[in-house]
Amino acid sequence: MPTVKVRNLKNKEVGEIELADEVFDVEYNEPLIHAAVRNYLANARQGTVKTKTRGNVRGGGRKPWRQKGTGRARVASIRSPLWRGGGRTHGPQPKDWSYKMPKKMRRGALRSAISERLREGNLVVVDELKVETHKTKEFVGILSSLGFKDGAKQSKVLFVDSLDNANLILASRNVQKTKVVNGYGVNAYDLVFHEKIVVSKAAVAELNELLDPKRERKGAMKEAA
């Protein structure tokens, strides 16, 4: 089991914690993580872009001139894609880009990504993410204490804690390059995008419960029964 130092918000060691091998010591699987990130980005696409075809453009109900005898090319409508102001041929239309990724693959990607962050030394466990006020200044001070902010230079940091921590959410929402989620809101894209991961002890227990493969096997057995 990997053992990690537990720190407080002043970056002082206050203890140790043993992390489960099944969740935090998993082999790095780059193709699986890549598939999970692509799935996340595809599901986030709105797919609302739309261009007008010749049937959607207003006007063009009357034939501009007769079919024969004028010496000009025959034209059925001034809203033809060949004309200025006409419709567009083969333009983008509204589309649902989302698709489902198997739950086991998605959770496997999370285990692999979070384990890699731990091996890199970029996963920090804190005893609790207690913020006294909702002021941004206090949150910026926490970033500086943990070594994530040095003047204008700041790392991209993902905080994993309970969403009931209202002060943490309010204090962090105006700070760029930071995001606050709970254990159930962690996804492969955030783990790859953010350089540092800060997890509270409560969130560690939540991640263990969510990502434990034994729990997945029990669920599969119940479904089969």
C-alpha positions in Angstrom: 0.0 0.0 0.0 1.4 3.4 -0.9 1.8 5.7 2.2 1.4 9.4 1.8 2.1 12.3 4.1 -1.0 14.1 5.3 -0.6 17.9 5.4 -2.6 20.8 6.7 -3.4 23.9 4.7 -0.2 25.5 5.9 1.8 22.7 4.2 2.9 21.1 7.5 2.9 17.4 8.0 0.3 16.2 10.4 0.3 12.5 9.9 0.3 9.7 7.3 -2.3 7.7 5.4 -2.2 4.4 3.6 -3.9 4.4 0.2 -5.5 1.3 -1.3 -3.5 -0.5 -3.9 -6.6 -1.2 -5.9 -7.3 2.5 -6.4 -4.0 4.4 -6.0 -1.4 1.9 -7.2 -2.7 0.9 -10.6 -0.6 0.4 -13.7 -0.5 3.4 -16.1 -2.8 2.7 -19.1 -2.5 5.6 -21.5 -4.9 4.3 -24.2 -7.6 3.8 -21.6 -7.1 7.3 -20.2 -7.1 8.7 -23.8 -10.4 7.0 -24.5 -12.0 8.4 -21.3 -10.8 11.9 -22.1 -12.2 11.7 -25.6 -15.5 10.5 -24.2 -15.7 13.4 -21.8 -15.0 16.0 -24.5 -17.5 14.4 -26.9 -20.2 14.4 -24.2 -19.4 18.1 -23.5 -20.0 19.1 -27.1 -23.2 21.1 -27.7 -23.7 20.1 -31.3 -26.0 23.1 -31.9 -24.2 24.6 -34.9 -26.5 24.9 -37.9 -26.4 26.4 -41.4 -29.3 27.1 -43.7 -29.9 25.0 -46.8 -31.7 26.4 -49.8 -35.0 25.2 -48.2 -34.4 27.3 -45.1 -33.3 30.6 -46.7 -36.1 33.1 -47.1 -37.1 34.1 -50.6 -36.6 32.5 -54.0 -40.2 31.4 -54.4 -40.5 32.7 -58.0 -38.4 31.6 -60.9 -36.1 34.6 -61.8 -36.6 34.3 -65.5 -38.2 31.9 -68.0 -36.5 28.6 -68.7 -35.7 29.2 -72.4 -35.1 32.0 -74.8 -33.2 34.5 -72.7 -29.7 33.2 -73.6 -28.8 32.9 -70.0 -28.4 29.8 -67.9 -31.5 28.2 -66.6 -32.2 29.0 -62.9 -34.9 27.7 -60.7 -34.4 29.8 -57.6 -32.2 32.8 -56.5 -31.6 30.9 -53.3 -29.5 28.3 -55.0 -26.1 27.6 -53.3 -24.5 29.0 -56.4 -26.0 32.4 -55.8 -25.0 35.1 -53.2 -27.4 34.9 -50.4 -28.4 31.4 -51.2 -28.3 28.3 -49.0 -25.3 26.3 -48.1 -24.5 22.9 -49.4 -23.5 20.1 -47.0 -23.2 22.6 -44.1 -23.1 21.5 -40.4 -26.4 20.5 -38.8 -27.4 19.9 -35.2 -26.0 16.6 -33.9 -25.6 14.7 -30.7 -22.0 13.9 -30.3 -22.3 12.1 -26.9 -21.8 8.3 -26.5 -21.6 6.0 -23.6 -18.4 4.5 -22.3 -18.6 1.3 -20.3 -18.6 2.0 -16.5 -15.7 -0.4 -15.9 -13.5 1.3 -18.5 -14.4 4.8 -17.2 -13.5 3.8 -13.6 -10.4 2.0 -14.7 -9.2 5.2 -16.4 -9.8 7.1 -13.2 -7.8 4.6 -11.2 -4.9 4.7 -13.7 -4.8 8.5 -14.0 -5.0 9.1 -10.2 -2.3 6.5 -9.6 0.0 8.2 -12.1 -0.5 11.5 -10.4 0.5 9.9 -7.1 3.6 8.4 -8.6 4.6 11.8 -10.1 4.3 13.3 -6.6 1.5 15.6 -7.8 -1.2 14.2 -5.5 -1.4 16.0 -2.1 -3.6 14.7 0.8 -4.7 17.2 3.3 -6.5 16.6 6.6 -9.3 18.9 5.8 -10.1 21.7 3.3 -11.6 24.0 5.9 -11.8 27.6 4.7 -13.0 30.1 7.3 -14.6 32.6 4.9 -15.7 32.8 1.4 -13.1 35.4 0.5 -10.9 34.8 -2.5 -7.9 36.2 -0.7 -7.9 33.4 1.9 -8.1 30.8 -0.9 -5.2 32.4 -2.7 -3.2 32.3 0.5 -3.9 28.5 0.7 -2.5 28.1 -2.8 0.6 30.0 -1.9 1.1 28.0 1.4 0.8 24.7 -0.5 3.4 25.9 -3.1 1.0 26.1 -6.0 1.2 29.9 -6.5 4.4 31.9 -6.7 3.6 35.5 -7.7 1.9 35.5 -11.1 2.9 31.9 -11.7 0.2 29.4 -10.7 -0.3 25.7 -11.2 -3.5 24.2 -12.4 -5.0 22.6 -9.3 -8.0 20.2 -8.8 -9.5 20.2 -5.2 -11.5 17.1 -4.3 -13.7 17.5 -1.3 -17.3 17.5 -0.3 -19.6 19.9 -2.2 -21.1 20.8 1.1 -18.0 22.9 1.7 -19.7 26.1 0.6 -16.8 28.5 1.6 -14.3 26.5 -0.4 -16.5 26.7 -3.5 -17.3 30.4 -3.1 -13.7 31.3 -2.4 -12.2 29.4 -5.4 -14.7 30.3 -8.1 -12.9 33.5 -9.1 -9.5 31.9 -9.2 -8.4 30.8 -12.6 -6.8 27.3 -13.1 -8.6 25.8 -10.1 -11.6 23.6 -9.8 -13.5 22.0 -6.9 -15.3 18.7 -7.2 -16.4 15.9 -4.9 -15.3 12.2 -5.3 -18.2 11.5 -7.6 -17.4 14.5 -9.8 -13.8 13.4 -10.6 -13.2 12.6 -14.3 -10.3 11.6 -16.4 -10.1 15.0 -18.2 -9.7 16.9 -15.0 -7.0 14.5 -13.7 -5.1 15.0 -17.0 -5.6 18.7 -17.3 -4.8 19.8 -13.8 -1.1 19.5 -12.8 -1.8 19.1 -9.0 -4.5 17.2 -7.2 -5.4 18.1 -3.7 -7.6 15.5 -1.9 -9.0 15.7 1.6 -9.0 12.6 3.8 -12.8 12.4 3.6 -12.5 12.5 -0.2 -10.0 9.6 -0.1 -12.6 7.4 1.6 -15.1 8.5 -1.0 -12.8 7.6 -3.9 -12.0 4.2 -2.3 -15.7 3.5 -2.1 -16.4 4.7 -5.7 -13.4 3.1 -7.5 -12.8 -0.1 -5.6 -12.9 -2.9 -8.3 -14.3 -5.4 -5.6 -17.4 -3.2 -5.4 -17.8 -3.4 -9.2 -17.6 -7.2 -9.1 -20.2 -7.4 -6.4 -22.5 -5.2 -8.5 -22.0 -7.4 -11.6 -22.8 -10.5 -9.6 -26.0 -9.0 -8.3 -27.0 -8.0 -11.9 -26.3 -11.5 -13.1 -28.3 -13.0 -10.3 
